[in-house]
Amino acid sequence: MSYDIKELLALPEDEKVVLANTLWDSISKNNDLTKDEIAFIEQRLKEHEENPDDVITWEEIKEKINNKYGF
């Protein structure tokens, strides 16, 4: 790789923000969502907004994964 991480970390904060946004945009453009994926996300958001207390905590999810897969 042809970049110096120390040099990048030494940039002023505003330049780091521009760099981070530029890098993120270059990644996100390669990961466009399909219409079906967008519809799925919108449906899940609607369901959550209609039932905001019907949730599982992150701790509960981690416990279920640990119990099922052992990690």
Residue pairs with C-beta under 8 A, 6 or more apart in sequence:
8 16
8 19
9 16
11 19
33 41
48 54
48 55
65 71
